[in-house]
Amino acid sequence: MDRPPADPAKLLAIWMEWEKGDTTPGRVMADLKIAGLREVLEHLANPASATTGTTLPPST
């Protein structure tokens, strides 16, 4: 099953729930993973991805 693309607004909403103390850290981590935080971080960590659309190779 394919995941939908990462949604930065949803990621921020999840983070804000944690900052307010409404969600436990474990639940926040799970929600961030499901919402696509890894994809957003990979995109931001790779300067070439901003211009070429490429991503970082998988880590070993």
Sequence and secondary structure as in RCSB ss.txt:
>XXXX:A:sequence
MDRPPADPAKLLAIWMEWEKGDTTPGRVMADLKIAGLREVLEHLANPASATTGTTLPPST
>XXXX:A:secstr
       HHHHHHHHHHHHTT S HHHHHHHHHHHTHHHHHHHHH TTHHHH        
